[in-house]
Amino acid sequence: MKRILLCLIMAIPFVVSAQEKSDWKEMNNFHTLMSTSFHPSEEGDLKPVKAKSDSLLIAAKLWKASKVPAGYKPKETSETLTKLIKQLAELNTAVKAGKDDAALKGMIKDAHEIFHFITEKCKAGE
C-alpha cells in the first residue's frame, strides 16, 4: 500500500506540469527561465536573476517575435509582451548597473506578474 501511495504522490507533479504546459514553445522557454530566476528571488537569492537577466530579455523578445497561437488574444498578448520586454530591459540595465538586491527583487516580481497576466488574462474568452 505504501508503494502505491508513493507512486501516486510522485506522479502528481508530472500531471500538474503537463496540464500547465502550453503548445507555445517560446512561452515555455521563457517560463523555464522565469521560474528558475523568480522563485529563488522570493527566498532572497538574486544570483539567478543576475545571471539570467540577459537571457530573460532575449527569451521575451523571441516570444514576442513568434506567432500568437489560437486561444490567445493577439492584440492584448502583443501589447503585454511589449510591456514584459520593457520591464526586462530595465531589469537587465539595473543588473548591469549593480543595483541593490531589493530593487532587483521588485523588478523581477513585476516581470513575473506581467508574465502571469499573459498566461491568464490574454487567453481568448478571459
N, C-alpha and C positions, 0 to 999 in steps of 0.2 A: 504494500500500500504506500509506503514512504517513497519508493521509486516512482510510482505513478504520479504522486503529488509533485515530486521534484521535477519530473519531466514536464508536467503541466505548467509549473511555475517558470521553468526555463524557457518554455515556448511563448510565454506572454509578451516579452519584449519584441520578439520577432513579429508577432501578429500586429502589435501596435505600430511598429515602424513600417511594416508593409502597408498598413492602412493609411499612414500619413504620407507615404512616398507618392510623389506625383510622376506623371509621364514626362514632365517638363525637365529635361536633362540639365539645362542651365540653372534652373531654380534649385534643383537637387544639389548641384555642385556648390552653389552659393550657400545653401543651407548647411552643408557639411562644414564649410569654413566658418560660417557664423556661429554655429553651435559649439565648435571647438575653440572659439575665441570668446564669445559672450559668457557662456556658463562658468568658465573659470573666473571671469571678472566679477561675477556675483559673489565669489568667495574671496575676492581681493587679489587674485592672481592676474595681473595685467600683462604678464610676459607673452601669452599667446596673441593678445591684441597688438602688442608692439611688433611681434614677429610677423604677423599676418596682415597688417594694415594695407600694404601694397596689394597683396593677393585678394583681399576682400574687395578692394576698389576694382581691380581687373575683372574679378568674377561678376561683380554687379554690372559692369559695362558689357561683358559678354552676354549676360542675362538680358539686358535691355536690347541688345542687338539681335537677339533671337526672336523668332516668330511667336507671338502670343497665341497659345493654343485655344481651341474651343473650350468653353467653360469659364473663360475669364473675360472681363470687360476690357476690350482693347484700349480705349482712351484712358480710363481710370488706372489701368495697370501701367501703361506707358508713363503717365504723369507721376505716379507714385514711384516707379523705378528711377525717374529723373531725380526725385527728392532723395531717394536712397543713395544714388551716386553722389549727389551734392554733400550729403551727410558723411559719407565715407571719404570723400576728398578732404573734407575738413578734419576728419579724424586722422587721416594719413598725414596731413600737414602738421597737425598737433603732435603726432608721434615723432615726426622728424625734427620738430622744434623742441622736443624734450619736455612737453607739458607734463604737469604732475598727474599722478595716478587718478586722483579724484575727478579731474577734468576728463581724462580718457574714459573712465568708467561711465560717466554721464553720456559721453558721445556714443559709445558702443551700445549703451542702453537705448538711446534714441534711434540708432540704426536698427536695432533688434525690433523695436516697436514698429518701425516702418516696414520691415520685412514681414511681420505678422499681419499688418494691415493688408499687404498684398495677398498673402495666403488665405486670409479670412474674408476681407471686405471687397476684394476686387473680383471675386468669383461671380459669374452670372447668376442672377436670382438672389443675390445677397442684398 
